């Protein structure tokens, strides 16, 4: 989304700081391997020539950081990353529109978002995506924790915003319970089931749901 769909701002959140560090590292890797026309190609109100000039300016900034001159701006194949490491990401100029394009439009936060807000929440979001996490929230925080997660999503969504939820089927909970004694104990007290989620979301204040696919096969609920 941040790289190819022209999102102005993308924020990824995970409670595991190890995964967050890996995400930051992957961002740099993706930036290194993208083609020279990728950055800025989805930026609104910019011509192709403008995008090219911005791309060259980013390359010049990177050269100043000690990365050396390159014939093709900020681009090299995956093999070069393995040999020489990822390219450094140049600092964003707050006076340029590049702050709204990849890689400057994406950030990652380590946080227990079910219980704690992050500073980015203050601006609100047009879209909140929850892929394959409802089961883990449910098992770790119980029914009330899952409801709090749904309520928090509703709170941070901008008017007309969309919540994309990928619920996991109940039979997959059993596999997770076998992994951890705490989750097994928590599961004994769960009353809510994935088939209840659509009703719960409606009760919280979400609009009519749209089903995309089948749960367990990449299916999603959009509210």
C-alpha positions as CSV (number, residue, x, y, z in Angstrom):
1,X,0.0,0.0,0.0
2,X,2.7,2.4,0.9
3,X,4.8,1.7,-2.1
4,X,2.3,1.0,-4.9
5,X,-1.1,2.3,-4.0
6,X,-0.2,5.9,-3.2
7,X,-1.1,5.9,0.4
8,X,-0.2,9.2,2.1
9,X,0.5,7.5,5.4
10,X,0.8,3.8,6.5
11,X,1.4,2.8,10.1
12,X,2.1,-0.8,11.1
13,X,1.7,-1.9,14.7
14,X,2.8,-5.1,16.5
15,X,3.3,-5.9,20.1
16,X,6.5,-7.8,19.3
17,X,9.4,-5.4,18.9
18,X,11.4,-8.1,17.1
19,X,8.9,-8.1,14.3
20,X,8.8,-4.3,14.2
21,X,12.6,-4.2,13.8
22,X,12.3,-6.8,11.0
23,X,9.7,-4.6,9.3
24,X,11.9,-1.5,9.4
25,X,14.7,-3.6,7.9
26,X,12.4,-5.0,5.2
27,X,11.3,-1.4,4.3
28,X,14.9,-0.5,3.6
29,X,15.4,-3.7,1.5
30,X,12.3,-3.0,-0.6
31,X,13.4,0.6,-1.1
32,X,16.8,-0.7,-2.3
33,X,15.3,-3.0,-4.9
34,X,12.5,-0.9,-6.3
35,X,12.8,0.3,-9.9
36,X,13.9,3.9,-10.5
37,X,10.4,5.0,-11.5
38,X,8.6,3.3,-8.6
39,X,8.9,6.1,-6.0
40,X,6.7,9.0,-6.8
41,X,4.9,7.2,-9.7
42,X,1.7,7.4,-7.6
43,X,2.2,10.8,-6.2
44,X,-0.7,13.1,-7.1
45,X,-0.2,16.4,-8.8
46,X,3.2,15.5,-10.1
47,X,4.3,14.9,-13.7
48,X,6.6,12.1,-14.8
49,X,9.4,14.7,-15.2
50,X,8.8,16.1,-11.7
51,X,8.9,12.6,-10.3
52,X,12.2,12.0,-12.1
53,X,13.7,15.1,-10.7
54,X,12.6,14.3,-7.2
55,X,14.1,10.8,-7.7
56,X,17.4,12.3,-8.7
57,X,17.4,14.6,-5.7
58,X,16.9,11.7,-3.4
59,X,19.8,10.0,-5.1
60,X,22.0,13.0,-4.6
61,X,21.1,13.1,-0.9
62,X,22.1,9.5,-0.7
63,X,25.4,10.2,-2.4
64,X,26.1,12.9,0.1
65,X,25.6,10.2,2.8
66,X,28.5,8.3,1.4
67,X,26.8,5.7,-0.8
68,X,28.7,6.8,-4.0
69,X,27.5,7.7,-7.4
70,X,25.1,5.4,-9.3
71,X,24.1,5.4,-13.0
72,X,20.5,4.4,-12.2
73,X,19.0,6.3,-9.3
74,X,18.6,4.2,-6.1
75,X,18.2,0.9,-7.9
76,X,20.1,-2.3,-7.9
77,X,19.1,-6.0,-8.1
78,X,18.6,-8.2,-5.1
79,X,22.0,-9.9,-5.5
80,X,23.7,-6.5,-4.8
81,X,21.9,-6.2,-1.5
82,X,23.2,-9.6,-0.4
83,X,26.7,-8.5,-1.5
84,X,26.8,-4.9,-0.3
85,X,23.8,-4.4,2.0
86,X,20.7,-2.3,1.5
87,X,20.8,1.3,0.4
88,X,20.6,3.9,3.0
89,X,17.3,5.8,2.9
90,X,17.9,9.5,2.5
91,X,16.3,11.9,5.0
92,X,13.0,13.4,3.9
93,X,13.0,17.1,3.1
94,X,9.9,18.5,5.0
95,X,9.6,21.2,2.2
96,X,9.2,18.5,-0.5
97,X,6.3,16.3,-1.3
98,X,8.5,13.2,-1.0
99,X,7.4,12.9,2.6
100,X,4.2,11.4,1.2
101,X,5.8,8.8,-1.0
102,X,7.5,5.5,-0.2
103,X,9.6,4.9,1.8
104,X,8.9,8.0,3.9
105,X,5.1,7.4,4.1
106,X,5.4,4.2,6.1
107,X,6.3,3.7,9.8
108,X,6.1,0.8,12.3
109,X,5.4,1.0,16.0
110,X,5.9,-1.6,18.8
111,X,2.9,-1.3,21.0
112,X,0.1,-3.2,22.9
113,X,-2.5,-1.4,20.8
114,X,-5.4,-3.2,22.4
115,X,-4.6,-1.3,25.6
116,X,-2.5,1.6,24.6
117,X,-2.9,4.3,21.9
118,X,0.0,5.4,19.8
119,X,0.7,9.1,18.7
120,X,-0.3,8.3,15.1
121,X,-3.9,7.5,16.2
122,X,-4.6,11.2,16.8
123,X,-4.8,11.9,13.1
124,X,-7.2,9.0,12.5
125,X,-7.1,6.5,9.6
126,X,-9.1,6.0,6.5
127,X,-8.5,2.2,6.6
128,X,-7.7,-0.1,9.4
129,X,-6.5,-3.6,8.4
130,X,-6.5,-6.6,10.8
131,X,-5.2,-9.7,8.9
132,X,-4.9,-12.9,10.9
133,X,-4.7,-11.2,14.3
134,X,-8.2,-11.5,15.8
135,X,-7.5,-15.0,17.1
136,X,-4.4,-13.9,18.9
137,X,-6.1,-10.9,20.5
138,X,-9.0,-13.1,21.5
139,X,-6.8,-15.8,23.1
140,X,-4.5,-13.3,24.9
141,X,-7.1,-10.8,26.1
142,X,-10.3,-12.7,26.2
143,X,-13.8,-11.6,25.0
144,X,-13.5,-8.2,26.5
145,X,-10.1,-7.6,25.0
146,X,-11.4,-8.4,21.5
147,X,-14.3,-6.1,22.0
148,X,-12.0,-3.3,23.2
149,X,-9.9,-3.8,20.0
150,X,-13.0,-3.4,17.9
151,X,-14.1,-0.3,19.8
152,X,-10.6,1.2,19.4
153,X,-10.7,0.6,15.7
154,X,-14.1,2.3,15.5
155,X,-12.7,5.2,17.5
156,X,-9.7,5.9,15.2
157,X,-11.5,5.5,11.9
158,X,-12.2,8.7,10.0
159,X,-15.8,9.3,8.9
160,X,-16.5,6.9,6.1
161,X,-13.4,4.9,6.9
162,X,-13.2,1.1,6.4
163,X,-12.3,-1.7,8.7
164,X,-10.9,-4.8,6.9
165,X,-11.0,-7.8,9.2
166,X,-9.8,-11.3,8.5
167,X,-11.3,-13.5,11.2
168,X,-9.8,-16.9,11.8
169,X,-12.2,-19.9,12.1
170,X,-12.9,-21.3,15.6
171,X,-11.3,-24.7,14.8
172,X,-7.9,-22.9,14.3
173,X,-8.0,-21.7,17.9
174,X,-7.3,-25.3,19.1
175,X,-4.0,-25.4,17.4
176,X,-3.0,-22.1,19.0
177,X,-4.1,-23.3,22.5
178,X,-1.8,-26.3,22.2
179,X,1.2,-23.9,21.8
180,X,0.9,-22.1,25.1
181,X,-0.6,-23.2,28.5
182,X,-1.8,-19.6,29.2
183,X,-3.7,-19.5,25.9
184,X,-5.2,-22.9,26.7
185,X,-6.5,-21.6,30.0
186,X,-7.8,-18.4,28.5
187,X,-9.7,-20.3,25.8
188,X,-11.8,-22.0,28.4
189,X,-13.4,-18.7,29.3
190,X,-14.2,-17.5,25.7
191,X,-17.9,-17.1,24.9
192,X,-17.7,-15.2,21.7
193,X,-17.1,-17.0,18.4
194,X,-15.9,-15.7,15.0
195,X,-19.4,-16.0,13.6
196,X,-20.4,-13.4,16.2
197,X,-18.0,-10.8,15.0
198,X,-20.2,-9.2,12.4
199,X,-23.0,-8.7,14.9
200,X,-20.6,-7.3,17.4
201,X,-19.2,-4.8,14.9
202,X,-22.7,-3.7,14.1
203,X,-23.5,-3.2,17.8
204,X,-20.4,-1.1,18.2
205,X,-21.5,1.2,15.4
206,X,-19.9,-0.1,12.2
207,X,-21.9,0.0,9.0
208,X,-23.2,-3.0,7.0
209,X,-20.5,-5.6,6.4
210,X,-19.2,-6.7,3.0
211,X,-17.8,-10.2,2.7
212,X,-14.8,-10.8,0.5
213,X,-14.0,-14.5,0.1
214,X,-14.4,-17.3,2.6
215,X,-13.0,-17.3,6.2
216,X,-9.9,-19.5,6.4
217,X,-9.3,-19.0,2.6
218,X,-8.3,-15.3,2.6
219,X,-11.8,-14.2,3.4
220,X,-12.3,-10.7,4.9
221,X,-15.1,-8.7,6.5
222,X,-15.2,-5.0,5.4
223,X,-17.2,-2.6,7.6
